[in-house]
Amino acid sequence: MRSIISFLKKYQNILKGILFISILILVIIELFHMGKTISFSAVKKIIEHLSPLQVLSLFIFGILAVSPMMLYDYILTKELGKEISVGAY
């Protein structure tokens, strides 16, 4: 068990890089798949028919949907005593 932990600590940065690249590749593949299935002209047509109030509502509800995750991350980093570094990997 200790050998596994020492191996993971020794190669921690490399493993983080592999994980990051793997997730990035999966996201790019999914974006290509979504791009093939979404009709952008239909999306544009739908957005053009939305009123400014509806667009504002979508924006506000989007922020409300993401805020619990952001609050969780903030509280977790404070509890663990970690610093949040923006833009640094």
N, C-alpha and C positions, 0 to 999 in steps of 0.2 A: 504494500500500500504506500509506503514511504517513497519507494522508487517511482511510482506513478505520480505522486505529488511533486517530487523533485523534478521529474521530466516535464510536467505541466508548467511548473514555475520557470524552468530553464528556457522553455520555448514558448512562453506566454505571449510575447509580442508577435511571433510568427503565427501562432494559432489564432490570435485576434485578427490578423491580416487575412488569413485563409477564411475565417468566418465572415468577415466584412465582404470580401470578394465574392464568396459563395452567395450571400444574400443579395448583393448587387446584381449578380448574373441572373438570379431568379426573378428579381424585380424587372429587369430589362426584358427577359423572356415573356413575363406576364404582360408587360406594357405592349409588346408586339402582338401578342394574342388578343388583347383588348382592342388594340388599334384596328385589327382585322374585323372584329365583330361589331364595332360601333360605327354607325353612320354619322359622320360629323355634320353633314348637311342637315340631317334630321335634328341633331342636337342644336345646331344653329337656329333652325326654324322654331324649335321649342323655346329657346332662350329669348328670341326676338319677340315672342308673344307674352313674355312675363312682364308684369308691371314693376316699376321701381320698388314698390312695397314688397312684392313677392321676392325680388332679388335681395333686398335688405333682410327679409325674413330668413331666406336660405343662408345668408352669411351669418346671421346671429345664431341660428340653430346649429350651423356647422361649428362655430366657436364653442357653443354650449356642449356639443357632442365631444369635442376634443379636450375641453377643460378638465374633466375628472382625471384623465390620463396624465395631463401636465401637472396637476395638483399632486397626484400620487407620486410622480417622479420627484417633485420638489420635496415633499415630505420624506420620502425614502432617503434621498441624498442628505437631508438635514439630520435624520435619525442615525445614519451611518457615519456622519461626520465627514462626508466627502465634499470636495469642491466641484462645482459645475464649471467646466471649461468650454467655452463656446468656440467651435471651429477647430479644436485640437483633438487629435485621435490618439 
